[in-house]
Amino acid sequence: MADVAALQAQLDTLKSAYRSGTRSLEYDGRSITYTSGEEMRAAIASLQNEIAQITGTTTPTVAVVRSMKGY
């Protein structure tokens, strides 16, 4: 299991690449190329969840409630 600092560094690198439109990046001596922004967003979410689990924090959840009278 990686430590939080290493995971945070990977997350920061991935977010920076996503914002700049770069699909290929390197960290820890490895090179990875993402095929789409969707794939990068999934990787970002995965890293965020992993960091949250290690640190014991939770990721924010949003719920939407709708109701109608029915007539």
The first five atom37 places (N, CA, C, CB, O) and aatype in JSON, in Angstrom:
{
  "aatype": [12, 0, 3, 19, 0, 0, 10, 5, 0, 5, 10, 3, 16, 10, 11, 15, 0, 18, 1, 15, 7, 16, 1, 15, 10, 6, 18, 3, 7, 1, 15, 9, 16, 18, 16, 15, 7, 6, 6, 12, 1, 0, 0, 9, 0, 15, 10, 5, 2, 6, 9, 0, 5, 9, 16, 7, 16, 16, 16, 14, 16, 19, 0, 19, 19, 1, 15, 12, 11, 7, 18],
  "atom_mask": [
    [1, 1, 1, 1, 1],
    [1, 1, 1, 1, 1],
    [1, 1, 1, 1, 1],
    [1, 1, 1, 1, 1],
    [1, 1, 1, 1, 1],
    [1, 1, 1, 1, 1],
    [1, 1, 1, 1, 1],
    [1, 1, 1, 1, 1],
    [1, 1, 1, 1, 1],
    [1, 1, 1, 1, 1],
    [1, 1, 1, 1, 1],
    [1, 1, 1, 1, 1],
    [1, 1, 1, 1, 1],
    [1, 1, 1, 1, 1],
    [1, 1, 1, 1, 1],
    [1, 1, 1, 1, 1],
    [1, 1, 1, 1, 1],
    [1, 1, 1, 1, 1],
    [1, 1, 1, 1, 1],
    [1, 1, 1, 1, 1],
    [1, 1, 1, 0, 1],
    [1, 1, 1, 1, 1],
    [1, 1, 1, 1, 1],
    [1, 1, 1, 1, 1],
    [1, 1, 1, 1, 1],
    [1, 1, 1, 1, 1],
    [1, 1, 1, 1, 1],
    [1, 1, 1, 1, 1],
    [1, 1, 1, 0, 1],
    [1, 1, 1, 1, 1],
    [1, 1, 1, 1, 1],
    [1, 1, 1, 1, 1],
    [1, 1, 1, 1, 1],
    [1, 1, 1, 1, 1],
    [1, 1, 1, 1, 1],
    [1, 1, 1, 1, 1],
    [1, 1, 1, 0, 1],
    [1, 1, 1, 1, 1],
    [1, 1, 1, 1, 1],
    [1, 1, 1, 1, 1],
    [1, 1, 1, 1, 1],
    [1, 1, 1, 1, 1],
    [1, 1, 1, 1, 1],
    [1, 1, 1, 1, 1],
    [1, 1, 1, 1, 1],
    [1, 1, 1, 1, 1],
    [1, 1, 1, 1, 1],
    [1, 1, 1, 1, 1],
    [1, 1, 1, 1, 1],
    [1, 1, 1, 1, 1],
    [1, 1, 1, 1, 1],
    [1, 1, 1, 1, 1],
    [1, 1, 1, 1, 1],
    [1, 1, 1, 1, 1],
    [1, 1, 1, 1, 1],
    [1, 1, 1, 0, 1],
    [1, 1, 1, 1, 1],
    [1, 1, 1, 1, 1],
    [1, 1, 1, 1, 1],
    [1, 1, 1, 1, 1],
    [1, 1, 1, 1, 1],
    [1, 1, 1, 1, 1],
    [1, 1, 1, 1, 1],
    [1, 1, 1, 1, 1],
    [1, 1, 1, 1, 1],
    [1, 1, 1, 1, 1],
    [1, 1, 1, 1, 1],
    [1, 1, 1, 1, 1],
    [1, 1, 1, 1, 1],
    [1, 1, 1, 0, 1],
    [1, 1, 1, 1, 1]
  ],
  "atom_positions": [
    [[0.84, -1.17, 0.0], [0.0, 0.0, 0.0], [0.89, 1.24, 0.0], [-0.96, 0.0, 1.22], [1.87, 1.31, 0.75]],
    [[0.56, 2.2, -0.82], [1.32, 3.44, -0.91], [0.95, 4.37, 0.24], [1.07, 4.13, -2.27], [-0.14, 4.28, 0.8]],
    [[1.87, 5.25, 0.58], [1.55, 6.2, 1.63], [0.77, 7.38, 1.06], [2.82, 6.69, 2.33], [0.7, 7.57, -0.15]],
    [[0.18, 8.14, 1.95], [-0.7, 9.24, 1.56], [0.04, 10.29, 0.74], [-1.33, 9.89, 2.79], [-0.51, 10.83, -0.22]],
    [[1.28, 10.59, 1.11], [2.05, 11.6, 0.38], [2.28, 11.19, -1.07], [3.39, 11.85, 1.08], [2.17, 12.01, -1.98]],
    [[2.59, 9.91, -1.29], [2.81, 9.43, -2.65], [1.51, 9.45, -3.45], [3.39, 8.0, -2.64], [1.5, 9.84, -4.61]],
    [[0.42, 9.03, -2.81], [-0.88, 9.06, -3.5], [-1.3, 10.49, -3.83], [-1.96, 8.37, -2.64], [-1.84, 10.75, -4.9]],
    [[-1.06, 11.42, -2.89], [-1.41, 12.82, -3.12], [-0.58, 13.4, -4.26], [-1.21, 13.64, -1.84], [-1.1, 14.18, -5.05]],
    [[0.68, 13.03, -4.34], [1.53, 13.49, -5.44], [1.01, 12.97, -6.78], [3.0, 13.04, -5.22], [0.98, 13.71, -7.77]],
    [[0.61, 11.71, -6.82], [0.04, 11.14, -8.05], [-1.25, 11.86, -8.41], [-0.23, 9.62, -7.88], [-1.48, 12.18, -9.58]],
    [[-2.09, 12.13, -7.41], [-3.36, 12.83, -7.65], [-3.11, 14.23, -8.19], [-4.19, 12.9, -6.36], [-3.77, 14.65, -9.14]],
    [[-2.17, 14.94, -7.59], [-1.86, 16.3, -8.05], [-1.34, 16.3, -9.49], [-0.82, 16.96, -7.12], [-1.72, 17.15, -10.29]],
    [[-0.48, 15.33, -9.81], [0.05, 15.21, -11.17], [-1.06, 14.9, -12.16], [1.13, 14.11, -11.24], [-1.11, 15.48, -13.25]],
    [[-1.95, 14.0, -11.78], [-3.05, 13.61, -12.66], [-4.03, 14.76, -12.88], [-3.78, 12.41, -12.08], [-4.49, 14.98, -14.0]],
    [[-4.35, 15.49, -11.82], [-5.26, 16.65, -11.95], [-4.64, 17.72, -12.84], [-5.58, 17.23, -10.57], [-5.33, 18.3, -13.68]],
    [[-3.37, 17.98, -12.66], [-2.68, 18.98, -13.48], [-2.69, 18.57, -14.95], [-1.24, 19.17, -12.98], [-2.94, 19.41, -15.82]],
    [[-2.42, 17.31, -15.22], [-2.43, 16.82, -16.6], [-3.84, 16.91, -17.19], [-1.92, 15.37, -16.67], [-4.0, 17.29, -18.35]],
    [[-4.85, 16.58, -16.4], [-6.23, 16.64, -16.87], [-6.61, 18.07, -17.24], [-7.19, 16.1, -15.8], [-7.21, 18.32, -18.29]],
    [[-6.26, 19.02, -16.36], [-6.6, 20.42, -16.63], [-5.87, 20.97, -17.85], [-6.26, 21.28, -15.42], [-6.41, 21.82, -18.56]],
    [[-4.67, 20.49, -18.12], [-3.92, 21.0, -19.26], [-4.24, 20.26, -20.56], [-2.43, 20.9, -18.97], [-3.8, 20.67, -21.63]],
    [[-5.01, 19.18, -20.46], [-5.37, 18.43, -21.66], [-4.36, 17.37, -22.05], [0.0, 0.0, 0.0], [-4.47, 16.76, -23.11]],
    [[-3.37, 17.15, -21.2], [-2.34, 16.15, -21.47], [-2.89, 14.76, -21.16], [-1.07, 16.43, -20.65], [-3.49, 14.55, -20.1]],
    [[-2.68, 13.82, -22.07], [-3.17, 12.46, -21.86], [-2.07, 11.5, -21.44], [-3.84, 11.94, -23.11], [-2.36, 10.4, -20.95]],
    [[-0.81, 11.88, -21.61], [0.31, 11.03, -21.22], [1.07, 11.71, -20.09], [1.25, 10.75, -22.42], [1.31, 12.91, -20.14]],
    [[1.45, 10.93, -19.07], [2.21, 11.49, -17.98], [3.1, 10.43, -17.36], [1.29, 12.09, -16.93], [2.92, 9.23, -17.58]],
    [[4.06, 10.89, -16.58], [5.02, 10.0, -15.92], [5.1, 10.34, -14.45], [6.42, 10.1, -16.57], [5.11, 11.52, -14.07]],
    [[5.15, 9.31, -13.62], [5.45, 9.46, -12.21], [5.98, 8.13, -11.69], [4.21, 9.91, -11.41], [5.6, 7.07, -12.17]],
    [[6.84, 8.21, -10.72], [7.51, 7.03, -10.16], [8.22, 6.21, -11.22], [6.51, 6.16, -9.42], [8.29, 4.98, -11.1]],
    [[8.75, 6.86, -12.25], [9.49, 6.15, -13.29], [8.62, 5.37, -14.25], [0.0, 0.0, 0.0], [9.13, 4.62, -15.09]],
    [[7.3, 5.53, -14.14], [6.38, 4.82, -15.04], [5.68, 5.83, -15.94], [5.35, 3.99, -14.24], [5.43, 6.97, -15.55]],
    [[5.36, 5.39, -17.14], [4.64, 6.23, -18.09], [3.27, 5.63, -18.33], [5.43, 6.37, -19.43], [3.12, 4.42, -18.47]],
    [[2.26, 6.48, -18.36], [0.91, 6.02, -18.61], [0.21, 6.98, -19.57], [0.11, 5.89, -17.29], [0.39, 8.19, -19.48]],
    [[-0.58, 6.43, -20.47], [-1.35, 7.22, -21.41], [-2.82, 6.88, -21.25], [-0.89, 6.98, -22.87], [-3.22, 5.72, -21.37]],
    [[-3.62, 7.89, -20.97], [-5.06, 7.7, -20.82], [-5.72, 7.93, -22.17], [-5.66, 8.66, -19.74], [-5.3, 8.81, -22.92]],
    [[-6.74, 7.15, -22.47], [-7.4, 7.25, -23.78], [-8.44, 8.35, -23.83], [-8.04, 5.93, -24.13], [-8.77, 8.83, -24.92]],
    [[-8.95, 8.77, -22.67], [-10.0, 9.79, -22.68], [-10.01, 10.55, -21.36], [-11.39, 9.15, -22.94], [-9.38, 10.15, -20.38]],
    [[-10.73, 11.66, -21.37], [-10.92, 12.42, -20.15], [-11.71, 11.63, -19.13], [0.0, 0.0, 0.0], [-11.49, 11.76, -17.93]],
    [[-12.64, 10.82, -19.61], [-13.45, 9.97, -18.74], [-12.55, 9.01, -17.94], [-14.48, 9.17, -19.57], [-12.74, 8.82, -16.74]],
    [[-11.6, 8.42, -18.63], [-10.68, 7.5, -17.97], [-9.83, 8.24, -16.92], [-9.77, 6.82, -19.02], [-9.55, 7.7, -15.85]],
    [[-9.44, 9.46, -17.23], [-8.65, 10.25, -16.28], [-9.5, 10.63, -15.06], [-8.1, 11.52, -16.95], [-9.03, 10.57, -13.93]],
    [[-10.76, 11.01, -15.3], [-11.65, 11.35, -14.18], [-11.87, 10.14, -13.28], [-13.0, 11.87, -14.7], [-11.94, 10.28, -12.06]],
    [[-11.98, 8.96, -13.86], [-12.14, 7.74, -13.08], [-10.9, 7.48, -12.24], [-12.43, 6.53, -14.0], [-11.0, 7.06, -11.08]],
    [[-9.73, 7.72, -12.8], [-8.47, 7.53, -12.05], [-8.37, 8.55, -10.92], [-7.26, 7.66, -13.0], [-7.92, 8.21, -9.82]],
    [[-8.79, 9.78, -11.17], [-8.79, 10.81, -10.13], [-9.72, 10.42, -8.99], [-9.21, 12.18, -10.73], [-9.35, 10.52, -7.82]],
    [[-10.92, 9.96, -9.33], [-11.88, 9.54, -8.31], [-11.35, 8.36, -7.5], [-13.23, 9.17, -8.95], [-11.53, 8.29, -6.29]],
    [[-10.7, 7.44, -8.18], [-10.14, 6.27, -7.51], [-9.06, 6.68, -6.5], [-9.57, 5.29, -8.53], [-9.04, 6.18, -5.38]],
    [[-8.18, 7.57, -6.91], [-7.13, 8.05, -6.01], [-7.73, 8.81, -4.83], [-6.14, 8.94, -6.77], [-7.27, 8.66, -3.69]],
    [[-8.74, 9.63, -5.1], [-9.38, 10.38, -4.02], [-10.02, 9.43, -3.01], [-10.42, 11.34, -4.58], [-9.92, 9.65, -1.8]],
    [[-10.67, 8.39, -3.49], [-11.3, 7.41, -2.6], [-10.25, 6.66, -1.79], [-12.15, 6.42, -3.4], [-10.44, 6.41, -0.6]],
    [[-9.14, 6.29, -2.43], [-8.08, 5.57, -1.72], [-7.47, 6.44, -0.62], [-6.99, 5.13, -2.71], [-7.22, 5.95, 0.48]],
    [[-7.24, 7.71, -0.92], [-6.71, 8.64, 0.09], [-7.71, 8.8, 1.23], [-6.38, 10.02, -0.55], [-7.32, 8.82, 2.4]],
    [[-8.98, 8.91, 0.9], [-10.02, 9.06, 1.93], [-10.07, 7.84, 2.84], [-11.39, 9.29, 1.27], [-10.24, 7.98, 4.05]],
    [[-9.93, 6.64, 2.27], [-9.95, 5.43, 3.09], [-8.75, 5.37, 4.03], [-9.96, 4.19, 2.19], [-8.89, 5.0, 5.2]],
    [[-7.58, 5.75, 3.53], [-6.37, 5.7, 4.37], [-6.44, 6.72, 5.5], [-5.12, 5.95, 3.51], [-6.07, 6.42, 6.64]],
    [[-6.93, 7.92, 5.19], [-6.96, 8.98, 6.2], [-8.2, 8.92, 7.08], [-6.9, 10.32, 5.53], [-8.27, 9.62, 8.09]],
    [[-9.17, 8.09, 6.71], [-10.38, 7.96, 7.51], [-11.39, 9.05, 7.29], [0.0, 0.0, 0.0], [-12.32, 9.22, 8.08]],
    [[-11.23, 9.8, 6.21], [-12.21, 10.83, 5.88], [-13.2, 10.27, 4.87], [-11.51, 12.11, 5.31], [-12.98, 9.21, 4.28]],
    [[-14.27, 10.99, 4.68], [-15.27, 10.55, 3.7], [-15.34, 11.56, 2.57], [-16.65, 10.37, 4.36], [-15.04, 12.74, 2.75]],
    [[-15.74, 11.09, 1.41], [-15.94, 11.99, 0.29], [-17.36, 12.53, 0.36], [-15.68, 11.27, -1.08], [-18.27, 11.79, 0.76]],
    [[-17.59, 13.78, -0.01], [-18.92, 14.37, 0.08], [-19.91, 13.65, -0.84], [-18.87, 15.86, -0.27], [-19.58, 13.26, -1.96]],
    [[-21.11, 13.49, -0.33], [-22.18, 12.86, -1.1], [-23.32, 13.86, -1.22], [-22.66, 11.53, -0.43], [-23.66, 14.55, -0.26]],
    [[-23.91, 13.95, -2.41], [-25.02, 14.86, -2.65], [-26.25, 14.03, -2.97], [-24.7, 15.85, -3.79], [-26.19, 13.13, -3.8]],
    [[-27.35, 14.33, -2.31], [-28.61, 13.64, -2.57], [-29.63, 14.66, -3.05], [-29.12, 12.89, -1.31], [-29.7, 15.77, -2.52]],
    [[-30.41, 14.27, -4.04], [-31.46, 15.14, -4.55], [-32.8, 14.46, -4.28], [-31.26, 15.44, -6.09], [-33.0, 13.3, -4.63]],
    [[-33.7, 15.19, -3.66], [-35.01, 14.67, -3.34], [-36.04, 15.44, -4.16], [-35.32, 14.76, -1.81], [-36.04, 16.67, -4.17]],
    [[-36.9, 14.71, -4.84], [-37.96, 15.34, -5.61], [-39.3, 14.78, -5.13], [-37.77, 15.1, -7.14], [-39.41, 13.61, -4.78]],
    [[-40.29, 15.63, -5.1], [-41.62, 15.15, -4.76], [-42.65, 15.92, -5.57], [-41.9, 15.3, -3.23], [-42.41, 17.06, -5.99]],
    [[-43.77, 15.28, -5.79], [-44.88, 15.9, -6.52], [-46.17, 15.55, -5.77], [-44.93, 15.42, -8.02], [-46.25, 14.52, -5.09]],
    [[-47.13, 16.39, -5.91], [-48.4, 16.13, -5.24], [-49.14, 14.96, -5.9], [-49.27, 17.4, -5.26], [-49.95, 14.29, -5.26]],
    [[-48.87, 14.73, -7.15], [-49.51, 13.61, -7.82], [-50.77, 13.96, -8.6], [0.0, 0.0, 0.0], [-51.43, 13.06, -9.13]],
    [[-51.12, 15.25, -8.69], [-52.25, 15.6, -9.52], [-51.98, 16.77, -10.34], [-53.43, 15.85, -8.73], [-52.84, 17.21, -11.1]]
  ]
}
